[in-house]
Amino acid sequence: MEPGLPFAFRPPWWGAALAVAGCAAGVALGNWQSDRAAQKRAGASAEQIAVRGEFIPKYTIYMDNKVHRGNSGYHIVQPLRLAGGTHVLVNRGWTLAGASRDRLPEIRTPAGEIALSGLRLQRFAQAYAPPGLPSLAGPQGKVWQNVTREQFSAWSGLTLESYVIEQHSAADDGLVRDWPVAEIGAGKNDAYALQWYALATLSLILFFVLNIKRVKN
């Protein structure tokens, strides 16, 4: 009769759950950092665009957790109605948050048709949202964590162009358009992504190593 293997692998259920959760979190955060790097590189190569249209203040959205020079605030997103009847989402710029989060700052919106120029982008930069949890950017109220064309169209009922605009042209509206250079920081995001992927791998390695036990004869 052959002797049994000198080692056994019998991990507790909670150990397996922790390993899966750690690995999933590492992969999700790594993917998010990789996506941020791709967004910055895409922004660096984005084309300039000039359009004419009229802002629709009824559908103003405040993108939350936007920091400018150490101050917390919002990016203001509004649809611009174009001559053909479609709309394009515009990130008009940054505004300072008020003393109370329950009261949103007042936004001045130019009336009538205006000329606007900026960067044509495929989408706005997305903040990290944990997978499996309800989106913080949902259509409850006007403060969203992230804004996507698909979600905004479903919320507003508006037909949107297949791109968005980061406004660079000046306007007397009190908003700050001190946009960072898109390419700066892409390498840092790549490094962060590599670290998260490494942590995901490490969580699996530790799970197997710590749960292999020598069998006593």
N, C-alpha and C positions, 0 to 999 in steps of 0.2 A: 504494500500500500504506500503510495507516494505521500510524502509530507505535504501539508498545506502551505500556502504562501506565507512568508514571514511578516507581511504587512496587510493591513485592512484599511479600507476607506469607508468610514461610517460618519459622515458629517451630520450634525444636528440640523433640524429644519430651519431654525433661526439663523444658523450660519450660512446656509444656502441662500436664504432670503436676503441677508446682508450683502453677500457677494454679488447677487444679481442686481440689487439696488445700487451698489457702488459702481458696478460695471456700467449699468445703464446710465447713471448720472454722468460718469466720466465720458462716455461716448456722446451723450446729448450735449454736454458743455463743449466738448471738442468740436463737434459738428457746428455748434453756434459760433465758436471762435473762427473756424475755417470759413464760415459763411460771412462773418464780419470782414475778414481779410479780402474775400472775393468782392464784397460790396465796395470796399475802399478802392480796390484796383479798378472796378467798373466805373466808379465815380471819377477817378483820375482820367479815364479815357472817354467820359461822357461828352456828348456834343452840346454846343450852345443852341438854344432855341428861342425864338421870339414869336409871341402870339398876341392876339387881341381878343378881349372878351369881358365878361361882367361877373364879378364875384357874387356868390349866393351865400350871404351871411347866415341864412337859416340853418345851414348844414355845417356850421363851424365846429371843428373838433380840436380839443386841446391834447396834444401828445405829451404824456406825463414824464416826469423824471429827466428833464433835459437841463443840463448844467452849463452855465456860461460864466467863466471867470470866477468859479467857486460859488455862484448863486444858483439856487434851484428855481426852475421855471417850466415853461411849456413851449413846444413848437406848435404854431397855429396852422392848421390844415383846413383849406376851404376849396370847394369846387369852383372852377372858372367856366362859365358858360361860353362856348365858342360860337362862331357865326353859323356853323352847320347844325346847331341844336344839341350837339354832344357836349360833354363836360370833361375837364381834365383836373385832377387833384393837384393842388399847389401847396407846398410847404412855404408859407409866407415869411417865416422867421421866428425868432425867440422872444418871449416876454417873461418878465419876472413874476413868480408866484406871489400871491398876497399873503398877508399875515395869517389868514385863516384858509384852510383848504376847502372849506364849505362855500367860499365866495370866490368865484372865478374872476380874473381881471377883465376889465372892459377892453374890447378890441375895436379899433377904428378900421372900418372897411371902406375903401374908395367907392364912390357911387358912380353908376354908369359904366360905359365901356372904357377900358384902359388898355394901354400897351404894356406888355410884361415880357421880360426876358430872364433866362436862367439856364440851369442845366437840365437836360432831358435825361431822366433815369428810368430804369425798368420798375423800380419800387423804392420806397423809403427804407432806410435802415431799420432793422427790427431789433428791439430789446429782447433779452432772453426771457422765455416763458417756459416753466417746467413742463415736460411732456406729461400727458394724462390728466392735467388739471384744467378746469374751465379757463378759457382765454380771459385775460385781464382787459383785453381790448374790445370786449363785447359792447353791444349797442345800448347799454344802460347809461343814460346821461351823455355828457359831452367830453368827459375825460377818459381817454383810451391810452393803454400802454403802447400798443402798436396800431398802425393804420395800413390796411392793405386795400387794393382796388376792389377785390372781390367782396370783402366784408363791407366796405363803404357803399358799394353799389347795392348790395342786398339790404342794407340799413336805410338808405336814402331813396332807393328806387330810381336813381339816375343812371343813365348810360354813360360810361366813362371811356375815355381813350385808353389805349393799351400801354400808356407810359404815365409818369408823374413828373412834376417840375419842382425843382428847388429854386426859388426865386432869388435872383441876384440884382435885379433892377431896383433902383431907389424908389421909395414911396414915403409920403408924409403920414405914416401910420404908427410911429413909435416902436416898431418891431426891430429887433437886431438881426442883421443878416451877415454876421461875422463868421462865415462858414469855415471850418477847418479844411486844410488841404487834404484831399481824399486819400492820396497815396501814403501819407505819413501815418505810421502805425500799423500798416498791413503786416510787416514782418513781425511786429510784436504779437499780433493776433495769431500768426502762424506758430510762434513759439508757445503761446498759451495753449493752443490746440494740441500741440505735441505733448505738452505736460499732462493735459487731461486724458489723452489717449493712453499715455504711459500709466497714469493712475488707474485707469480702467483695467489695463492688463495686469497691473500689480495686484489689484483686488482679487482677480481670479487665481493668480499664482499663489497668493497667500492662503486662499481658501483651500486649495488642494494640498499645499505643503503642511498646513496646520491641522488638517484632518486625516492625514495618513499616520496610522498608529502601528507600532510593532506589536505583533501578536505573541503573547507569552505561551510557551509550550507547557 
